[in-house]
Every structure is written in structure tokens, then in C-alpha cells.
Amino acid sequence: MIKRVAEQLPDADEVISTLREFLKMESASGILLVAAAILAMVVNNSPLSGFYERLLNMPVEIRIGAVHIDKPLLLWINDGLMAIFFFLVGLEIKREVLEGELSNPAQVALPAFGAVGGMAVPALVYVALNRGDSLALNGWAIPAATDIAFALGVLSLLGKQVPAALKVFLLTLAILDDLGAILIIALFYSGDLSLASLAVAALALVVLFTLNRRGVVSIVPYVLIGVVLWAAVLKSGVHATLAGVVLALFIPLRVSPESAHSPLRRMEHELHPSVAFVILPVFAFANGGVDLSGTSMDMLLHPIPLGIALGLFLGKQLGVFGFAWLAIKLGLAQLPKGVTFVQVYAVAVLCGIGFTMSLFIASLAFEHARHSFVVDERIGILAGSLISALTGYLILRASLRDSNQTTR
């Protein structure tokens, strides 16, 4: 009996091969994010909830001489690990601006209009439902964000039948959306400023600029100065993740005479797996543990989660598609070749998948007020993102099926 069962179990090589195939999937990162968020909810709604809370609130301290950083584990994840995520986003934005999709004004026009509408309309939907509540209004930017990994992951589920131009449209729109989210965090979610720390950060920027202008292509000095920059920004009152974006702007894209590899491309290539399969799932686990005990319909219909859910699902599709449609009708942009308006609408719906970025902005908006709420804003993020993912997928699948039948 034992021998028969053992013979039916896959061997180690088969398991490793299956794992490798999974990690090659474009949607693998999104699947891991969902799994991490579900695991967090299961743990936080089980007898292990106390362990989950103690884990996230566990103090972690680093002291080097007079420099002292003491934060709970949750904030090390949100301020530290997510700085690496934003560093990768910064690398992608710089590369796209210099030689990618963002370097071609003709291709940028349509997604740029969509990105503006996709940030403005969801915010207006949220504000309309929460007007008069000054504390709730802090979360106005939560539904303005798009999770690029999830949106592209859902798109990839439909395989090669998705037009390449549609993927480029979504990718460019999502990058511009990320850039908008970075500006929002810098302008609206920074605290009291420390001039001394800002001075240290400014000095670090001068050093990074000098390294770049002198043609230094070794990654080590950039990383070392980047750590100093992160610590200074963390202490300055500006959100620490912005240090990752700023550092990325100084990483050279050009290929050095001594090496055939671009420093920026190499770092982007090496960081992507760690961010996609470690950092983002850890973030989702740390921030996705919604406590469902006592959840009622009144709680779900509270203006905060309802505003977020409607902002993501209705606001995103109205903003992205409405602004894109208007830009085309006014002659300010063109519909990509081989792409229909229905497919653009489906992508607009997929942009309502906020998840990672929305959770991150929510952690900033309600950082000091979450325990005083009778509702959990993360319910709205999960609901709006899930409905957007399913609806966008179904619309796009139907559109692609109709297109294939028409061309036969």
C-alpha cells in the first residue's frame, strides 16, 4: 500500500519542473499576491489572529552610532521592502522614457489621457460619497491606483489572442498611473518635514548625480548612497519609498566600455523576480489580513469601503475609457491598430484592479486612524479589485472571441 502511494507521488524533478513553469507565467505574480492576501485573511480570522497581530507589531530596531531606526515589522515592510518595489518601478519608468513606449509621443497620447481620467474620476467618486467627513477624505487617492502586475496578469490569461497593441496600451497606461501615484504620495502623504534630514538627502542626491555624470557604472556605490538616501528620507517626513524612485533615476542606462551590460537593465532584470515573488506577496500578507468578524451589510455599504469599491470598479472604467474615447473623437489621439473600442473598454475595467497600490496608499492615508474606524477600508479594495478583474476578463474574452469569428 505504502509503495503504491509512493509510486503515485511526483518525483522531485517533476515538482521543480512544474514550479519553474509556474514562475514563467506572466500571471504567476498575481496568483501569489491573491494567495498571500487570502492566507492573511484566513490567519487573521482564525485562532492565529493574535499571532498575526503580534508578528506585524513586533519591534525591529537598527542603531548605527547616532542613527536610530525603530519601527514595527509592518512599517519595515511598508517603508523598507516597498522602497525596493518603487525602485524597480523607477527603473522601469526611466527605461520606458528613454527608449521604450514612453519615448514615442504618438503612442503615449491615448494612455496618457486614459491615465488622467483613471486617476481623477475614481477620486471624485470617493469624495462624492465621503464629503463632510474630513478623516475619511484622507483616502481619496486609494481608488486612483492601478495594480500593474494584476492587470497584466489577467490580460495574460487570454494568451496570444490579445493584440500586442492592447498590451502596450495597458502597460503604458499602468506606468503613467504608477507615476501619478508616486506624485500623489510625495505631495499628499508626507508628514512634518525635518530640514536636517532633508539636507542629508540633498547631499546624497548630489553624490548620486556626480557618480552618474562621471560615468560610474558600478552598482555598489549607487546602492550604498541609496541606503543613506533612504534613511534620510525616512527621517525627513517624506515617505521613504520615494527614495527608491529617486535613486532609480540616477542608475545609468548606457552600456559601459568594460561591460556589455547596462547597469539599469541588469538591476531591473535581477530585482524583478525578488519583487514579484517575494516582496509583493509579503506586502500582501502583511496588509491583506482583513478582519471579517462582525462584518455586516451596513459595514460593506459604509461610505469608505463603498467609495473605494465604486471608485475602482465604476470610476476607473468611466475615467479611463471616457477620457480615451474623448481624446480619439477630438483628434488628440488614435485608436491603436487592430484594437476595438470594446477592447479598450475591457482594459479600462481591468484598470480597476487596485490591490497592491491601493493597499499601500490606504496604509498611508489611515496609518494612524485604522483602529478608530468601525469599518476596514481594505474590504472596499478587495471587492472593487475582484469585481473589476472578473468583469474585465469576461468582456475582453467575449470581444476577442467575436473578433476571431469575424476574421474567419
N, C-alpha and C positions, 0 to 999 in steps of 0.2 A: 504493500500500500504506500509506504513512505517513498519507495523507489519510484513508483508510478507517478506520484505527485511531483517528485524532484525532476523527473524527466519532462514534465509539462511546464516547469518554470523556465523562463527565458534565461540564457546564459549571460554572463557579464558583458561580452562583446555586443550582444544584441541590445542590451539595455543602454550601453554607451552610444551605440549607433542611433538608437531611437532618440536619445537625448540630444545628440548633435543635430539630427534632422529637425527637432523641435526648435532648437535655438536658432536655426537658419530661417525659420518662418518670420515674415515681416510682422505678423500679429502676435508673435510669442511674448514680446514685452507687455503688450496689452493684456494678454491672458494671465501673465504673472501678476500684473497690477490688480486685476479683478480678484484673483485667488488670494492675494495678500490682504485686500480690503475685506473679503468675506471671512478670512481667518481671523482678522482683527475683531469683526463683529461677533463671530462665534465665541471667541475667547472672552470678550467684554460682556457677553450676555450669558456667561456660564459661571460655575463656581470659581473659575480662574480670573474673574474680573478684578479682584483685589491684587493679584499678582501683576496683571496688565497695568494697572494704575501705578503700582509701586515701581515697576520697571521703567515706565516713562518718566516718573518723577524722581528717579534715582539721581542724586547729585554727582556730577562729574567735574573735577577741578584740575586745572593746569596752572602751574605757577613757575615762571622763569624770572628770577630776580623780583623787580617791582611790578612786572606784568602778571596780572592775576585774572584768570577767566574761570568763573564758577557758574555753571548752568545745569539744569536738569537734563537728562538724556534726550527728552523730546526736543528741547531747543538746540542741542548739539546736532540733532538730525536735521531740524528745520533751518538752522543758521549755518551749520557746517557742511553736512553732506549735500544739501541743496545748493550751496555755493558752487560745488563741483558740477552739479547739473546745469546751473546757469552759466558756468564757464564753458561747458560744451555747447550750450545754446549760443553763446557769444562767438565761439569758433565757427559755428555753422553760419551765423549771420554774416560774419566778416568774409568768409569764403564765398557765400552767395552774392554779396555786394560786389566783390572784386572780380569774380569770374563766373558766377552762377546765374540763377534765374533773376536775381535782383539787380544784375548788371545790365539787363535789357529793359529799357523803359516801356517798350511796347508790350512786353509780357507782364510787367509789374502793374500796369494801369488797372486792369479788371480786378485782380485780387486785392489791390490797394483800396479800391472803393468798397469791395466786399468786407475787408478787414475793418474799415472805419465804421461802416454800418453795423458790423458784427460786434463791435465794442460799445457803440453809442446806444443802440436800441435796447439790448438786454439791460443795460444800466438804467435806462429810462423806465422800463417795465418794473424793475425792482424798486426804484424810487417812487413810482406811482403807487405801489402797494404799501410802502413803508413811510410815506410822507407824514411828518408830525412826530416821528419817533427818532430823536437825534442819535440814540445809541444804535438802533437798527440801521440807520442810514450809513454807518461806517462800512457796511457790507455791500455798498452799491457796485463795487467792481468785481464781486465774486462771479456773477454770471457773464462777465465780459470776456472771460478767458476761454481758450480752446486747448484741449489736450492733444498735441500733435501726434504723439505715439498711438493713442487710442484711435483717433480719426483715421490715420493712415492704416492702422491695423485692421479696422473694419473694412476699409476700401480694399485691402489686400485679400480679404476673404473671397472676393469675386474674381480673383485671378487675372489672367491676361486679357480677359474681355473688357476690362476697364481701359478706356482710351488713355494713352500716355499724356495727352494734353490736359486731361481731367486731373490726373495725379499731380502734374506740375502746378495746376491752378490751386489745388488744395494745399500742396506743400508751401507754395509761395504765400498763400493767404495765412497759413498757420505760422510761418516765420514772422510775417508782419504783425500778426496777433501777439506772438511772444514778445516782439519788440515793444508793442504797445503796453503789454503787461509790465515789462521792465520799467518803462517810463512812469506808469501808474504807481508802482511800488516806490520808485525814487521820489516822486512828487507828493504822494498822499499817505504813505505808510512808513514815514521816518519819524523818529521821536525828537526829543530835545538834543540839540547839537553840542558836541564838545569841540571847541576850537583847537585844543591841544592835539586831540586825536586826528582831527581833520588836517592839521599841519603835518603830522607824521604820514598820513595817507597821501598828501600832496607831494611830499618828498619821495615817497615810494613811486609815485607816478613819474616824477622827473627821472628817477633811476631807470624805470622801465622804458621811458621814451629814449633815453641815452643808449640803452642796450640795443633797442630796435634801430636807431639811426646809425649806430656804429656797425651794424650788420652782424651782431652776435646771434648765432643760430643754435647754440647750445641751450637746451631746455632748462637745465639745472638753475642758472641764475634767475630766470624768469619765475620759476616755481618758488625759490627761496624768497624773492622780493614779493611774490604774490601772497605768501603766508603772512608776511609783515603787513601788507596792504589789507588783507582780510581782518587781521586782529585790530588794526587801526580803525577800519570802517565799522567793525563790530562795536568798538568802544565809542565811536563818534556819534551814534544815534541814527545814522543812515543804515538801512538794512544791509546786513553783512553779505547777502547773496549778490548784491550789486558789484562787490569786489571781483567776483568771478567773471562777470560780463566785461568789466573794465580791463582786467588782466588779459582776457582773450583778444582784445583789440590790439595789443602790443606784440602778440605772438607772430613771428614772421611767416608769411605765406610763401615767400620766394624760396627757391632751392639754393642751398649753399654750394660753393665750389667744391667743398670737401665731401659733400654728401649728395646723393641723388634723390634724397627725400626732403619734402617740405616739412619744417617743424610743425606748422599748423595742421597739415594733413595727417602727420604721424600721431600727434596728440589726439586729434579727433578720432582717428581710427582706433587708437589704444583705449581711449576713455569710453567709447560708445558701449561696448559690452558691459563694463562695470556699472555705468549709469543705468542702462536699460534693464539689466538683470539683477542688480544688487541695490543700488541707491534708490531708485524709484519704488521698487517693491517694499523696501524698508520704510520709506516715507509713507507709502500707502498703509502699511501695517500700523505705523505709529499714529497716523491721523485718521484712519478709517474706522476706528472702533466705536461706532455709533451705539449708544445705549438704547435699546429698543424697549426696555421695561417701562410700562406705563404709557407707551405710545398710543395715541388716540387720533380719531379723525380731526378733532379740534386742533391737536398739535400739528398734524400734517397741513392743515389749512391756515396755520398761523402765517401772518404776512412775511416773516423772514424766510422760512423754507419754501413757502408758496411763491414768493417773489423770485427766489433763486431758480426754482424748477421752471416757472413760466419764462423767466428771463433766458434760461438756457434753451428750452425747447421752442417757445414761440418767438422770443426776442431775437435769438441768433438767426433763425431761418428768415424772419422778416427783414432783419437788418442786412445780412449778407446778400440774400437774393434780391431784396428790394433795391439796395444801392447798386448792385452789379447790373441789374436789369435797367435801371435808370441811366447808368453810365453808358450802356450799349445803345439805348434809344437816343441819347443826346449826342452820340458820336464820339464820346470821350474814351471809349474802349471797344474792343471787338470780342465777339464770342469765339473761343478757341476752335480751330478747325477740327471737325469730327465730333464736336461736343454739342449736345442739345440743351435747351433751357431746362428741361426736366432733370437732366443730369446735374446741371449747376444747382438746381433747387435741392436735389438729394444731398449734394455736398454741403449746401448751406445748413441742412438739417443735421448732418454729421458734425458740423462745427459746434453744435450744442453739447458735444461731449466735453465737459469742462474738467472733471475729475481732478487730475494732479494739480494743475494750475489753480483751479477753483479752490481746492482744499488748502493750497498754500496761501492764497490771498485771504481765505477765511481765517486761517491761523493768525494772520497779521491783523485783520480787521477786528476780531473778537478775542485777541490774545489775553486781555485782562478782564474780560467780561463773560466768558463762556459759562462759568459756574453760577452766574447770577441769572442766566436765562432759564425759562421754563421749557424752551424748545432747543433743538440741536440743529444748527444750520446745515450740518452735513447731510441730513435727511434730504433736503432740497437738492443738494449737489448730486447725490446718488440717484435720486428719482429722475431729475432732469437729464442727466447724462445717459442713464439706461434707456429712457424713452427715446431720446434723440438717436442713440446708436441703433436701436431696433427699427425705428421708423425710417431713418436714412438708408439703412441697409435694404429694407424691403422696397422702398421707392426706387433705389438705384438698380436693384436686381430686376425689377419689373421693366424699368426703362431699357436696360441692356438687352433683356430678352426680346422686347419689342423691336429694338434696333436690329438685332440679329435676324429676326424674322423678315423685316422689311428688306434687308440686303440680299436675302436668298432669292 
